[in-house]
Amino acid sequence: MTSKNSQTNSPAETCQLSDSRAMEWQRLICDKRFGLEQYHNPSSGSRSDFQRDYDRLVFSSPFRRLQNKTQVFPLPGSIFVHNRLTHSLEVSCVGKSIAGEISRELRHKYSGEPWVDSLEAMGEIVAAACLAHDLGNPPFGHSGEKAISTFFSEGEGAELKNQLTPVQWTDLTNFEGNANAFRLLTHQFKGRRPGGFAMTYSTLASIVKYPFESSLAVKSNKFGFFSSEKDIFIKVADELGMLSRPGDDGSVRYARHPLVYIVEAADDICYEVMDIEDAHKLKILSTDSVIDLFLAYFDPDRQKHIKEIMSRLDDPNEKISYLRSSVIGILVNRCARAFIENEDDILRGQFNGVLLDHIPPLERDGYACCNSVSWDKIYRASEVVDIELAGNRIITFLLGKLIHAVRYPELNYSRLLLSKVPQQYDVNAPTLFGKIQAAIDHISGMTDVYALDLYRKLNGMSLPAV
């Protein structure tokens, strides 16, 4: 099964381990904070450190900026559709629900263990990780990631290849929002404290869907951390006892932290179900077609009950809303059950695919049908493609201007442009790769609206009022 976020991974990407080693929950759940290890105090106050992670993200500027970043459909508009902020909040709710069901089962299974109470934190860790999972995404949805990658692989950035190391080059030509989120949370930007956001080790590990470096992104651009954060990831992974299986060339690769599977499932559920609901509101999909899609998740008896309730609703949007909640509810339950049933394989790094691949055939087929319709009717819709085209042009233009400026800061235009870059981004980094990363950090942190406004100003299409 594949979805917009989940892809069938190569052996290098799934990191299957053939031996009998297994990760341990008592190490995997760790409230030590990256960058503040010397201040670690396991006996926290009324809020757990994982709850503090959640709160810290909610009040952060990068999280607030998600409200003006495209999810799939253009924004703003007369009809409300999801942006990155609302998507992340919903993923957090769904992830916490899945983790809650799993935690209850595991606490019963391990009731005799002295560390069993730590399993109660699973919901808080997953909720925080879900909030953070899209923080590294650039403007204009997934097309923004592609625009950055192709600027180097196909565009004017290709001339820089011989000035960078091979691993730095693969970082750039495979630019990945997930790796960028890990950088955003851990990198010490100028003027900031050590450890970046100073998140707990478990929350950091739970957002890394692809726990290997860019050289192992075999057939896709998916990887978990840039070379600049490689040592940070190793430190986090080793502290948590994540299983390591380095490549023959010494490349870094680990088995996933088990909670990543929950974050990923919540993301995929919300992506698929909420995109279809948005498409219905925008009249891309008819009410009848969406009802048929969502009813396919249920057996005849449950369908009869659902239809009886829908018969009392006159508003088509309310009918779809009720169905959507029902679908999410059943997928939460099924994904939790899949995790419990495959816990041993997950802890050994031998689990194949994603949780949604392991749910019962009825729900799995329903999800696959929704996924097929999404690709045919939604992700190729004219308004979605228009955003991708515009976003590609804007990001490519801004990258070209900023990277030229950081390379040649002595030029008059460069000085003017660099004066607009926030001081936290080190445009005067000692290496070319560091300078390029500073430019990308700035652009990936932009909202759609800010990127468009800057594009217009740099092209002389928008001037301050005089």
C-alpha positions, 0 to 999 in steps of 0.5 A, a space after each residue: 500500500 502506498 499513500 502520498 506520504 508513505 512509499 514502499 521502501 527499499 531494503 536499505 530504507 526499511 533497515 531490516 535486522 536479521 539478528 535477535 537484538 531488540 530495542 527496549 521500552 525502558 530505554 526508548 522512552 527517555 525524557 533527557 533533553 538534547 543540549 541540556 543533558 547536564 540539567 536532566 532531572 527525571 523527577 519533573 513537576 506537574 507537567 511531564 517533559 514530554 508535555 513540555 515538548 508539546 507546549 513548547 512547539 505550540 508556542 513556537 514561531 515555526 509552528 505558528 507559521 504553518 498556518 500559512 503553508 499549503 497542505 494540498 489545496 491553495 489558500 486562502 479561499 472562500 472555502 476553508 481547507 486544511 493548511 499545515 497547521 490544522 493538518 498537524 493538529 489533527 495528526 496530533 489528535 489521531 496519533 495520541 489516540 492510537 498511542 493511547 490504545 497501544 499504551 493500555 495494551 502494553 501496560 497490561 502486557 508488561 504489568 510486572 515490569 518496574 518501568 511499566 509506568 513509563 509507557 503512559 508517556 507514549 501518547 504525550 510523545 506521539 502527540 508532540 512528534 506529530 505536531 513537529 513532523 511537518 515543521 521542516 516543510 518549505 512553502 507550497 506543499 511537497 512541491 516545495 521540497 522538489 523545487 529545492 532538490 531540482 534546483 541543484 540536480 537540474 537547475 543553476 545550482 548544478 554548477 556547485 557540485 564540484 565544490 561540495 563533498 559527495 554527501 553534501 551534494 546528496 543532501 541537497 539533491 534529495 532535500 527532505 522536509 523530514 530531515 529539515 524538521 530534525 535540523 530545525 529542532 536540533 540545530 543551534 541557530 545564531 543567537 539561540 541556545 544549545 540544542 535548538 528546541 532542546 526537545 526530549 530524545 524520544 520526541 526527536 527520534 519519533 519524528 525521523 521516519 527514515 533513520 539513515 543518511 542521504 546516501 542511502 536514499 536509493 530510489 527516492 529522496 527520503 532520508 532522516 537527517 542531513 550530514 550536518 546533523 549526523 552526529 546529533 542523530 547518532 547521539 540520540 539513537 544510541 542513547 535510546 538503544 535504537 538498533 544500528 546497522 551501518 552500511 559496508 561503506 560506513 554509512 549510518 542507518 538505524 531501525 526506526 524508533 517504534 513510535 515513528 510507526 504511530 506518527 506515520 500512521 496518524 499522518 497518513 490517515 489524516 492526509 488521506 481522509 481529510 484531503 477527500 473531505 476538502 475535495 468534497 467541500 471544493 466540489 472536486 468530488 461529489 457527495 455520493 462518490 465520497 459516501 461510497 468511498 467512506 462506506 467501503 471501510 465498513 461491513 454491511 451491518 455497520 454500513 446499515 447503522 451509519 446510513 440510518 444516522 446519515 438519513 437524519 442529516 440534511 446537510 451533505 457536509 455534515 454527512 461527510 463529516 460524520 463518515 469521516 469521523 467514523 473512518 478515522 475511528 476504525 483506522 485508529 483502532 486497526 492501526 493500534 491493533 496492528 502495532 500490538 500484534 507486530 510489536 516484537 518485529 517492530 522492536 527487532 527492526 524486522 517490521 515490513 512496511 507501514 501499520 496501514 499495510 497490516 490492518 484487516 483486508 476490508 479497511 486496507 482495501 478501503 484505504 487503497 481505494 481512497 488513495 487511488 482516487 486521491 491521485 487521480 482526482 485530487 493531487 492532479 486537480 488543476 488548482 493543485 498543479 497550479 500551486 505546484 507550478 507557481 511554487 516551483 518558480 518562486 522557490 527556484 527564483 529565491 534560491 538562485 538569488 539568495 545562494 548567489 548573495 551568500 557566495 558573493 556578499 561583497 556585491 551591492 545587490 547581495 548586501 541589500 538582499 542579505 540585510 533582509 535575512 533574519 540574523 539567526 541564519 548564518 549567511 557568513 558561515 565558514 563553508 560553502 555548504 553552511 552558506 547554502 544551508 543558511 539560504 535554504 533554512 531561510 526559504 524553507 521557513 517562509 510561509 507561502 504568503 511571505 515567499 510570494 511577497 518577497 518574489 514580487 518585491 525582488 522582481 519589482 512587481 510590488 513596491 512599498 507605498 510612497 
